[in-house]
Amino acid sequence: MSKLKMLIWGKKTELSRRESEEIEKQKAHERYMKLQEQGKTKQARKDLERLALIRQQRADAAKKREEKRENRKNLKLANNQGKESL
């Protein structure tokens, strides 16, 4: 049984300095990832800001495309009505 398993199972054993540092490193990484998921780290906030900016740009672009589509549709209708009156 490895020392990590013994530690998890509650069996007492002495860990070497490297082993205890590795366990602390893993725990720190888990804490950081948990904070990252919650959006509480600087990197997560930057990512969320960037994502919001991209979503806004895409929404603006979609709105412009829709406006152009409506303008072309209205222009076609106006041209067709003009031709019909001739």
N, CA, C and O atoms as CSV, one atom per row, in Angstrom:
chain,resi,resn,atom,element,x,y,z
A,1,MET,N,N,0.855,-1.169,0.000
A,1,MET,CA,C,0.000,0.000,0.000
A,1,MET,C,C,0.903,1.234,0.000
A,1,MET,O,O,1.843,1.317,0.790
A,2,SER,N,N,0.619,2.193,-0.885
A,2,SER,CA,C,1.463,3.377,-0.972
A,2,SER,C,C,1.217,4.285,0.231
A,2,SER,O,O,0.217,4.161,0.938
A,3,LYS,N,N,2.138,5.177,0.434
A,3,LYS,CA,C,2.021,6.081,1.577
A,3,LYS,C,C,0.818,7.011,1.409
A,3,LYS,O,O,0.160,7.368,2.385
A,4,LEU,N,N,0.541,7.395,0.173
A,4,LEU,CA,C,-0.617,8.267,-0.069
A,4,LEU,C,C,-1.909,7.542,0.297
A,4,LEU,O,O,-2.793,8.127,0.924
A,5,LYS,N,N,-2.023,6.283,-0.089
A,5,LYS,CA,C,-3.224,5.514,0.262
A,5,LYS,C,C,-3.335,5.346,1.763
A,5,LYS,O,O,-4.427,5.425,2.326
A,6,MET,N,N,-2.196,5.112,2.414
A,6,MET,CA,C,-2.218,4.974,3.865
A,6,MET,C,C,-2.648,6.280,4.522
A,6,MET,O,O,-3.351,6.283,5.533
A,7,LEU,N,N,-2.214,7.383,3.930
A,7,LEU,CA,C,-2.596,8.683,4.464
A,7,LEU,C,C,-4.098,8.905,4.302
A,7,LEU,O,O,-4.764,9.398,5.213
A,8,ILE,N,N,-4.616,8.540,3.147
A,8,ILE,CA,C,-6.047,8.689,2.880
A,8,ILE,C,C,-6.862,7.780,3.798
A,8,ILE,O,O,-7.906,8.190,4.307
A,9,TRP,N,N,-6.401,6.572,4.009
A,9,TRP,CA,C,-7.132,5.608,4.812
A,9,TRP,C,C,-6.953,5.850,6.303
A,9,TRP,O,O,-7.548,5.153,7.125
A,10,GLY,N,N,-6.136,6.833,6.653
A,10,GLY,CA,C,-5.994,7.189,8.053
A,10,GLY,C,C,-4.923,6.407,8.788
A,10,GLY,O,O,-4.782,6.538,10.004
A,11,LYS,N,N,-4.184,5.611,8.080
A,11,LYS,CA,C,-3.109,4.879,8.730
A,11,LYS,C,C,-1.916,5.813,8.884
A,11,LYS,O,O,-1.581,6.571,7.973
A,12,LYS,N,N,-1.292,5.746,10.031
A,12,LYS,CA,C,-0.192,6.652,10.311
A,12,LYS,C,C,1.077,6.144,9.650
A,12,LYS,O,O,1.425,4.966,9.735
A,13,THR,N,N,1.745,7.057,9.001
A,13,THR,CA,C,3.028,6.769,8.375
A,13,THR,C,C,3.797,8.069,8.257
A,13,THR,O,O,3.204,9.147,8.226
A,14,GLU,N,N,5.058,7.976,8.193
A,14,GLU,CA,C,5.884,9.158,8.036
A,14,GLU,C,C,6.115,9.392,6.554
A,14,GLU,O,O,6.558,8.501,5.829
A,15,LEU,N,N,5.806,10.611,6.116
A,15,LEU,CA,C,6.044,10.964,4.727
A,15,LEU,C,C,7.379,11.678,4.624
A,15,LEU,O,O,7.795,12.397,5.532
A,16,SER,N,N,8.034,11.464,3.508
A,16,SER,CA,C,9.282,12.188,3.297
A,16,SER,C,C,8.935,13.639,2.975
A,16,SER,O,O,7.782,13.965,2.692
A,17,ARG,N,N,9.920,14.482,3.021
A,17,ARG,CA,C,9.714,15.896,2.732
A,17,ARG,C,C,9.165,16.055,1.314
A,17,ARG,O,O,8.234,16.830,1.092
A,18,ARG,N,N,9.731,15.332,0.364
A,18,ARG,CA,C,9.276,15.424,-1.031
A,18,ARG,C,C,7.831,14.965,-1.174
A,18,ARG,O,O,7.050,15.578,-1.903
A,19,GLU,N,N,7.479,13.902,-0.490
A,19,GLU,CA,C,6.109,13.397,-0.571
A,19,GLU,C,C,5.120,14.391,0.027
A,19,GLU,O,O,4.051,14.628,-0.536
A,20,SER,N,N,5.479,14.966,1.162
A,20,SER,CA,C,4.562,15.936,1.778
A,20,SER,C,C,4.466,17.201,0.925
A,20,SER,O,O,3.394,17.798,0.828
A,21,GLU,N,N,5.577,17.617,0.306
A,21,GLU,CA,C,5.526,18.776,-0.596
A,21,GLU,C,C,4.666,18.479,-1.811
A,21,GLU,O,O,3.926,19.350,-2.270
A,22,GLU,N,N,4.749,17.283,-2.334
A,22,GLU,CA,C,3.943,16.899,-3.488
A,22,GLU,C,C,2.459,16.902,-3.134
A,22,GLU,O,O,1.631,17.352,-3.927
A,23,ILE,N,N,2.123,16.406,-1.956
A,23,ILE,CA,C,0.723,16.405,-1.512
A,23,ILE,C,C,0.228,17.836,-1.347
A,23,ILE,O,O,-0.888,18.155,-1.756
A,24,GLU,N,N,1.044,18.697,-0.753
A,24,GLU,CA,C,0.659,20.099,-0.597
A,24,GLU,C,C,0.494,20.778,-1.947
A,24,GLU,O,O,-0.414,21.588,-2.135
A,25,LYS,N,N,1.371,20.447,-2.883
A,25,LYS,CA,C,1.284,21.013,-4.234
A,25,LYS,C,C,-0.035,20.602,-4.891
A,25,LYS,O,O,-0.700,21.423,-5.521
A,26,GLN,N,N,-0.410,19.331,-4.741
A,26,GLN,CA,C,-1.660,18.840,-5.311
A,26,GLN,C,C,-2.864,19.530,-4.671
A,26,GLN,O,O,-3.812,19.909,-5.359
A,27,LYS,N,N,-2.815,19.687,-3.359
A,27,LYS,CA,C,-3.915,20.357,-2.657
A,27,LYS,C,C,-4.032,21.814,-3.086
A,27,LYS,O,O,-5.137,22.322,-3.278
A,28,ALA,N,N,-2.891,22.490,-3.238
A,28,ALA,CA,C,-2.899,23.891,-3.673
A,28,ALA,C,C,-3.475,24.005,-5.077
A,28,ALA,O,O,-4.239,24.924,-5.370
A,29,HIS,N,N,-3.106,23.070,-5.939
A,29,HIS,CA,C,-3.631,23.077,-7.306
A,29,HIS,C,C,-5.146,22.864,-7.301
A,29,HIS,O,O,-5.869,23.529,-8.043
A,30,GLU,N,N,-5.621,21.953,-6.477
A,30,GLU,CA,C,-7.059,21.703,-6.373
A,30,GLU,C,C,-7.794,22.945,-5.865
A,30,GLU,O,O,-8.862,23.286,-6.373
A,31,ARG,N,N,-7.223,23.622,-4.862
A,31,ARG,CA,C,-7.842,24.853,-4.353
A,31,ARG,C,C,-7.904,25.914,-5.440
A,31,ARG,O,O,-8.920,26.591,-5.600
A,32,TYR,N,N,-6.807,26.058,-6.192
A,32,TYR,CA,C,-6.759,27.049,-7.267
A,32,TYR,C,C,-7.794,26.732,-8.342
A,32,TYR,O,O,-8.493,27.630,-8.812
A,33,MET,N,N,-7.896,25.470,-8.732
A,33,MET,CA,C,-8.857,25.097,-9.767
A,33,MET,C,C,-10.291,25.324,-9.304
A,33,MET,O,O,-11.154,25.700,-10.097
A,34,LYS,N,N,-10.539,25.096,-8.029
A,34,LYS,CA,C,-11.872,25.340,-7.484
A,34,LYS,C,C,-12.198,26.836,-7.545
A,34,LYS,O,O,-13.303,27.220,-7.927
A,35,LEU,N,N,-11.237,27.668,-7.168
A,35,LEU,CA,C,-11.426,29.115,-7.252
A,35,LEU,C,C,-11.572,29.556,-8.704
A,35,LEU,O,O,-12.356,30.454,-9.011
A,36,GLN,N,N,-10.821,28.925,-9.587
A,36,GLN,CA,C,-10.893,29.239,-11.011
A,36,GLN,C,C,-12.303,28.970,-11.543
A,36,GLN,O,O,-12.858,29.777,-12.288
A,37,GLU,N,N,-12.870,27.837,-11.154
A,37,GLU,CA,C,-14.227,27.490,-11.587
A,37,GLU,C,C,-15.251,28.488,-11.066
A,37,GLU,O,O,-16.243,28.773,-11.737
A,38,GLN,N,N,-15.015,29.015,-9.879
A,38,GLN,CA,C,-15.941,29.966,-9.273
A,38,GLN,C,C,-15.722,31.380,-9.806
A,38,GLN,O,O,-16.502,32.282,-9.501
A,39,GLY,N,N,-14.673,31.583,-10.595
A,39,GLY,CA,C,-14.397,32.896,-11.166
A,39,GLY,C,C,-13.766,33.856,-10.176
A,39,GLY,O,O,-13.950,35.068,-10.288
A,40,LYS,N,N,-13.033,33.342,-9.219
A,40,LYS,CA,C,-12.487,34.193,-8.169
A,40,LYS,C,C,-10.997,34.495,-8.348
A,40,LYS,O,O,-10.412,35.196,-7.522
A,41,THR,N,N,-10.379,33.982,-9.400
A,41,THR,CA,C,-8.968,34.275,-9.624
A,41,THR,C,C,-8.837,35.378,-10.669
A,41,THR,O,O,-9.777,35.650,-11.416
A,42,LYS,N,N,-7.671,36.008,-10.718
A,42,LYS,CA,C,-7.440,37.066,-11.705
A,42,LYS,C,C,-7.617,36.527,-13.111
A,42,LYS,O,O,-8.263,37.159,-13.947
A,43,GLN,N,N,-7.048,35.365,-13.370
A,43,GLN,CA,C,-7.136,34.775,-14.700
A,43,GLN,C,C,-8.581,34.483,-15.074
A,43,GLN,O,O,-8.979,34.720,-16.215
A,44,ALA,N,N,-9.359,33.981,-14.152
A,44,ALA,CA,C,-10.766,33.679,-14.436
A,44,ALA,C,C,-11.537,34.965,-14.735
A,44,ALA,O,O,-12.366,34.999,-15.645
A,45,ARG,N,N,-11.263,36.018,-13.971
A,45,ARG,CA,C,-11.944,37.297,-14.228
A,45,ARG,C,C,-11.580,37.845,-15.600
A,45,ARG,O,O,-12.440,38.352,-16.320
A,46,LYS,N,N,-10.293,37.740,-15.964
A,46,LYS,CA,C,-9.873,38.201,-17.289
A,46,LYS,C,C,-10.558,37.386,-18.380
A,46,LYS,O,O,-11.014,37.935,-19.383
A,47,ASP,N,N,-10.626,36.075,-18.177
A,47,ASP,CA,C,-11.280,35.207,-19.156
A,47,ASP,C,C,-12.754,35.565,-19.305
A,47,ASP,O,O,-13.277,35.612,-20.418
A,48,LEU,N,N,-13.416,35.815,-18.194
A,48,LEU,CA,C,-14.838,36.162,-18.243
A,48,LEU,C,C,-15.056,37.516,-18.913
A,48,LEU,O,O,-16.023,37.691,-19.654
A,49,GLU,N,N,-14.160,38.481,-18.658
A,49,GLU,CA,C,-14.259,39.784,-19.315
A,49,GLU,C,C,-14.079,39.642,-20.822
A,49,GLU,O,O,-14.821,40.232,-21.607
A,50,ARG,N,N,-13.082,38.850,-21.212
A,50,ARG,CA,C,-12.817,38.620,-22.631
A,50,ARG,C,C,-14.006,37.930,-23.283
A,50,ARG,O,O,-14.390,38.269,-24.402
A,51,LEU,N,N,-14.583,36.969,-22.590
A,51,LEU,CA,C,-15.746,36.255,-23.112
A,51,LEU,C,C,-16.939,37.204,-23.284
A,51,LEU,O,O,-17.651,37.134,-24.286
A,52,ALA,N,N,-17.151,38.074,-22.321
A,52,ALA,CA,C,-18.249,39.044,-22.418
A,52,ALA,C,C,-18.037,39.981,-23.612
A,52,ALA,O,O,-18.983,40.308,-24.328
A,53,LEU,N,N,-16.795,40.405,-23.816
A,53,LEU,CA,C,-16.488,41.285,-24.942
A,53,LEU,C,C,-16.751,40.574,-26.268
A,53,LEU,O,O,-17.334,41.158,-27.182
A,54,ILE,N,N,-16.330,39.331,-26.373
A,54,ILE,CA,C,-16.544,38.563,-27.597
A,54,ILE,C,C,-18.033,38.360,-27.851
A,54,ILE,O,O,-18.499,38.490,-28.983
A,55,ARG,N,N,-18.773,38.043,-26.802
A,55,ARG,CA,C,-20.230,37.867,-26.965
A,55,ARG,C,C,-20.886,39.156,-27.437
A,55,ARG,O,O,-21.780,39.127,-28.283
A,56,GLN,N,N,-20.445,40.291,-26.890
A,56,GLN,CA,C,-21.008,41.580,-27.300
A,56,GLN,C,C,-20.680,41.863,-28.759
A,56,GLN,O,O,-21.539,42.327,-29.509
A,57,GLN,N,N,-19.443,41.588,-29.168
A,57,GLN,CA,C,-19.051,41.811,-30.560
A,57,GLN,C,C,-19.867,40.929,-31.503
A,57,GLN,O,O,-20.296,41.377,-32.566
A,58,ARG,N,N,-20.076,39.693,-31.114
A,58,ARG,CA,C,-20.864,38.792,-31.954
A,58,ARG,C,C,-22.315,39.245,-32.039
A,58,ARG,O,O,-22.934,39.164,-33.100
A,59,ALA,N,N,-22.856,39.721,-30.925
A,59,ALA,CA,C,-24.241,40.210,-30.937
A,59,ALA,C,C,-24.362,41.437,-31.834
A,59,ALA,O,O,-25.329,41.567,-32.584
A,60,ASP,N,N,-23.385,42.334,-31.757
A,60,ASP,CA,C,-23.396,43.529,-32.615
A,60,ASP,C,C,-23.299,43.143,-34.083
A,60,ASP,O,O,-24.006,43.700,-34.923
A,61,ALA,N,N,-22.421,42.185,-34.397
A,61,ALA,CA,C,-22.262,41.741,-35.780
A,61,ALA,C,C,-23.548,41.087,-36.289
A,61,ALA,O,O,-23.938,41.298,-37.437
A,62,ALA,N,N,-24.199,40.305,-35.450
A,62,ALA,CA,C,-25.453,39.661,-35.845
A,62,ALA,C,C,-26.537,40.707,-36.095
A,62,ALA,O,O,-27.335,40.576,-37.023
A,63,LYS,N,N,-26.557,41.733,-35.270
A,63,LYS,CA,C,-27.542,42.809,-35.439
A,63,LYS,C,C,-27.306,43.538,-36.764
A,63,LYS,O,O,-28.254,43.859,-37.480
A,64,LYS,N,N,-26.033,43.795,-37.081
A,64,LYS,CA,C,-25.719,44.471,-38.342
A,64,LYS,C,C,-26.115,43.602,-39.532
A,64,LYS,O,O,-26.663,44.101,-40.515
A,65,ARG,N,N,-25.835,42.290,-39.442
A,65,ARG,CA,C,-26.221,41.395,-40.536
A,65,ARG,C,C,-27.731,41.390,-40.733
A,65,ARG,O,O,-28.218,41.404,-41.864
A,66,GLU,N,N,-28.459,41.372,-39.643
A,66,GLU,CA,C,-29.924,41.372,-39.722
A,66,GLU,C,C,-30.437,42.679,-40.339
A,66,GLU,O,O,-31.371,42.669,-41.141
A,67,GLU,N,N,-29.822,43.795,-39.959
A,67,GLU,CA,C,-30.219,45.087,-40.527
A,67,GLU,C,C,-29.951,45.123,-42.025
A,67,GLU,O,O,-30.779,45.608,-42.795
A,68,LYS,N,N,-28.783,44.604,-42.442
A,68,LYS,CA,C,-28.467,44.571,-43.874
A,68,LYS,C,C,-29.454,43.694,-44.620
A,68,LYS,O,O,-29.904,44.035,-45.714
A,69,ARG,N,N,-29.785,42.558,-44.018
A,69,ARG,CA,C,-30.739,41.642,-44.640
A,69,ARG,C,C,-32.100,42.333,-44.808
A,69,ARG,O,O,-32.732,42.214,-45.857
A,70,GLU,N,N,-32.539,43.041,-43.792
A,70,GLU,CA,C,-33.817,43.763,-43.864
A,70,GLU,C,C,-33.766,44.859,-44.928
A,70,GLU,O,O,-34.722,45.055,-45.679
A,71,ASN,N,N,-32.640,45.570,-44.984
A,71,ASN,CA,C,-32.505,46.636,-45.988
A,71,ASN,C,C,-32.562,46.066,-47.398
A,71,ASN,O,O,-33.227,46.629,-48.267
A,72,ARG,N,N,-31.863,44.940,-47.635
A,72,ARG,CA,C,-31.906,44.319,-48.964
A,72,ARG,C,C,-33.319,43.850,-49.298
A,72,ARG,O,O,-33.776,43.990,-50.433
A,73,LYS,N,N,-34.000,43.297,-48.309
A,73,LYS,CA,C,-35.366,42.814,-48.528
A,73,LYS,C,C,-36.286,43.991,-48.884
A,73,LYS,O,O,-37.080,43.911,-49.822
A,74,ASN,N,N,-36.162,45.075,-48.124
A,74,ASN,CA,C,-36.991,46.252,-48.395
A,74,ASN,C,C,-36.665,46.861,-49.754
A,74,ASN,O,O,-37.561,47.322,-50.461
A,75,LEU,N,N,-35.383,46.864,-50.121
A,75,LEU,CA,C,-34.976,47.399,-51.411
A,75,LEU,C,C,-35.537,46.560,-52.550
A,75,LEU,O,O,-35.987,47.106,-53.557
A,76,LYS,N,N,-35.516,45.231,-52.401
A,76,LYS,CA,C,-36.095,44.348,-53.421
A,76,LYS,C,C,-37.589,44.590,-53.562
A,76,LYS,O,O,-38.118,44.650,-54.672
A,77,LEU,N,N,-38.272,44.730,-52.412
A,77,LEU,CA,C,-39.716,44.988,-52.461
A,77,LEU,C,C,-40.008,46.307,-53.153
A,77,LEU,O,O,-40.944,46.400,-53.949
A,78,ALA,N,N,-39.220,47.321,-52.858
A,78,ALA,CA,C,-39.423,48.631,-53.480
A,78,ALA,C,C,-39.165,48.552,-54.978
A,78,ALA,O,O,-39.904,49.144,-55.764
A,79,ASN,N,N,-38.134,47.833,-55.380
A,79,ASN,CA,C,-37.831,47.687,-56.807
A,79,ASN,C,C,-38.925,46.908,-57.515
A,79,ASN,O,O,-39.324,47.262,-58.625
A,80,ASN,N,N,-39.415,45.844,-56.879
A,80,ASN,CA,C,-40.487,45.052,-57.492
A,80,ASN,C,C,-41.765,45.871,-57.628
A,80,ASN,O,O,-42.458,45.782,-58.643
A,81,GLN,N,N,-42.078,46.665,-56.615
A,81,GLN,CA,C,-43.287,47.493,-56.690
A,81,GLN,C,C,-43.117,48.575,-57.749
A,81,GLN,O,O,-44.086,48.934,-58.418
A,82,GLY,N,N,-41.927,49.092,-57.913
A,82,GLY,CA,C,-41.678,50.085,-58.954
A,82,GLY,C,C,-41.815,49.507,-60.336
A,82,GLY,O,O,-42.317,50.177,-61.238
A,83,LYS,N,N,-41.381,48.276,-60.528
A,83,LYS,CA,C,-41.495,47.622,-61.818
A,83,LYS,C,C,-42.952,47.280,-62.148
A,83,LYS,O,O,-43.363,47.345,-63.307
A,84,GLU,N,N,-43.719,46.920,-61.131
A,84,GLU,CA,C,-45.113,46.561,-61.321
A,84,GLU,C,C,-45.940,47.780,-61.743
A,84,GLU,O,O,-46.910,47.647,-62.489
A,85,SER,N,N,-45.562,48.942,-61.274
A,85,SER,CA,C,-46.342,50.128,-61.585
A,85,SER,C,C,-46.070,50.619,-62.999
A,85,SER,O,O,-46.829,51.439,-63.515
A,86,LEU,N,N,-45.013,50.142,-63.635
A,86,LEU,CA,C,-44.698,50.561,-64.999
A,86,LEU,C,C,-45.572,49.884,-65.937
A,86,LEU,O,O,-45.468,50.100,-67.144
